[in-house]
Structure formats: C-alpha cells, structure tokens
C-alpha cells in the first residue's frame, strides 16, 4: 500500500491559529512602539521636576533601547526552552513595569525601569518574530511580518498625540505620560492569556520533539498536514558562536548593521522631535511634529506596498539613500523657505518609516529555524547600539552644537548603512534570488547547514 502524501503545514492556507498569532503580535508591537515613542514627550515634561540635563535626557531616552540589547540572551533562551512561555508572559510583566514608572522619585530609578521595559520589548521582538515566522505558511510569513510595521507605527505615532494631550495634567503629568504605556500592554496581555498561543511546531521539530509537534499541527490545522523535512543534526544544541562562523557571519553582520544604521536616526529624531524642531527652521513645533508623525504612518504603508515588489537589497538601499538625501538637503538649505524644509523633513519621515518595514521580516529570513531566535536576538542586540547611541547623543549634540549638526550625523549613518547593504546584503526573497546572483555581493544561504548540506524546509 502506498503511503499517503501529506502537505507540510508551512504550505497550508490561512487558518484561525495564524490569525491568533498575528493578533497577539500586532497588539504587542503597538504596546512596544508606544512605550518607545512616549519617552520624548514624557522626558520633556520631566526635565524640570527631576532636574534633568541633556545627558540624563539622552540616557533615560535610550534606556529602553539599552534594555533591548538583552535580546541576544532572550533569543538564545528561546532557542533552548521554546517560544510559548516567554511570549505569553511578556506583556504581563510589561504592564507591571509600566505602572511602576508612576512611583519613581529620581532619574536613576526611572533609568532602571526604562531598561527593564526595554528587556520586555526585546522578548516581544525576538520571540514574537520567531513564533510568527514559524507558525505562518511560508507564502504569508514575510507579508504578515511587514504588515506589523503599520501597527507598530500607529502605536509610535499615537504616543506623540496622547502625550501631547496629557501635558496639561499638571506638575506630575510626566508620570501619567510614562505610565500610559500600560494601556496598550494590558490589552495585549489579556488577549494573549485568553488565546493562549501554543508552542512553535518548527521549534519542537528542531529539538527532536517531532511527535509533539505533529500532534500540535493536527490539532491546530488538521490531520491533512505534516511537518517540514528537517536534516539530521538540526536538533543539536544552539551556540552563539555559530552566528559568526563562516556560514552565518555575513548574515549576522548585515542584519545588525542594517538595523542599527536605520534605528540610529529613526529613534534619535522621532523620540526627541520636540527638541529638534524647536532648534530648526520649522515654524510651529506642534504643527511640524504633527506633520512628521502623519508621514511616519504614510511611510509605513508605502513601505509595505514596496517591500514585496522590489528586491530586498533594492529596498534597503532605497530606504537608506532617500532619507539621507532629504537630510542633506535640509542642512544645505537651512535658510530656505519654510515650505521647502517641511517637504524635505516629510520625505525623511516617509523614508525612515518605510525603512523599518524590513526590520520584522528580513532578520528571520537570514537564519534557519534552528538558529532563528538566537540570530534575530543577536541582530536586535547589535542594532540597539545604534538606537541607543542615536537617542543618547541627539539631545547632547543639539545642546552643545546645533540641530543641523545632529542631522549631519544622522545623514552620515544613513550613508554608511546604504553602502554596507549595497556591498553585502543577501537577497532572501525567492522572487529575486535568481536576479541577485548577477551581483558580486556574497550571500550565505541560511538554510545551508554547517556541513554545507541543504536543509529542506
């Protein structure tokens, strides 16, 4: 009797479980981005009550981004113990830390809490990204990852408008503004508790628990689906050193550097936009900030539309070079009419918002399932150096030099990122891989094992 052939669950149609994972992920993304974005408005209000100078403004603003460096530990932990537990408790801890911010009495305690909050965001970014990629069908995974940035941008922009509306709450307004990040996280926590997302079948397979993985697939998707084929050796213990061996180091460095060079200007400008526009030829700071944030949302939508229509490398290069040109234009034309400055600033906002679309789908594509959480964790940790430096340095540079000097530093970082991606970024989209072979940039296939064999998905 011939054995019945079954379809891999990675080739299934969209099912209820996929929608549940995506819902839990998008709520977490909104909570995380809100918590990151609210820092600028809250710190502006807290500067006088807490006696903050530009050093402390930058350091506390970078606190969550410093905490995000813990993603390298979180990623390795998730590759060892699984995704489910960390993912389902993350937003509960996030909510508790957000509420505790109301009771801080000085800059040191606030800085520590912001780092702790950043660690919770690291869990959501690292574990959630791996879980979504591993549950969703292959043909939908990268699209849904890119869709997340729209919700991330909505959360980030919402923090600007909610924070602006809360500034009139009196001397303690900054405490309420910081604490408001619990509003979205508590919703995400409740939804995750109710839906109780199961473990990743792909991760279970890589650690040798194939029977458990198959039962999970049958329970969630039906008995017509099977597990993807995994080469022998995939269940070996994960080591950080593998991320920098000859097969993976290019992908690891590209992931970290492209991400770091994006978030340096993005967070530096976006979090401290009230300080920046006040020191530029931008007219009313409230109006300028509103325009900037509107284009952040527009840029996210444009990025999602473009992401699957051009190659990964072309997308990365475009979203580095376009905002770099806009920033250079603002520096050279700083005495130009207000409308020109606003247009260039809007192009910068649009380009930077579009660029972050790649941050969710691209890093998981760089690594095989066995190394995915560790790889994404390492990429996020490397990138947070850039994000933390941008957020820490921008208010100091503006205070000691000028807003245009700060923009010049941002432009330099964008150019470095663009050139590096042009030289080394691998093409991970199946649609464009064949075209990528015409270029000389080295490409390390994440599905090639350490022995050089091809791992079938």
Protein Blocks (a to p, Z undefined) as FASTA:
>chain_A
ZZdddddfklcccdfklmmmmmmmmmmmmmmmmmmmmmmmmmmmmmmmnopafklmmmmm
mmmmmmmmmmmmmmmmmmmnojklmmmmmmmmmmmmmmmmmmpcbfklmmmmmmmmmmmm
mmmmmmmmmmmmmmpcfklmmmmmmmmmmmmmmmmmmmmmmmmmmmmnojklmmmmmmmm
mmmmmmmmmmmmmnopaddfklmmmnopamlmmmmmmmmnopkbccddddehjlpccdfk
lmmmmklmmmmmmmmmmmmmmmmmmmmmmmmmmmmmmmpcebjfklmmmmmmmmmmmmmm
mmmmmmmmpcfklmmmmmmmmmmmmmmmmmmmmmgcfklmmmmmmmmmmmmmmmmmmmmm
mmmmmpcfklmmmmmmmmmmmmmmmmmmmmmmmmmmmmmmcmklmmmmmmmmmmmmmmmm
mmmoccfbfklmmmmmmpmbdcddfkbcfkopacdZZ
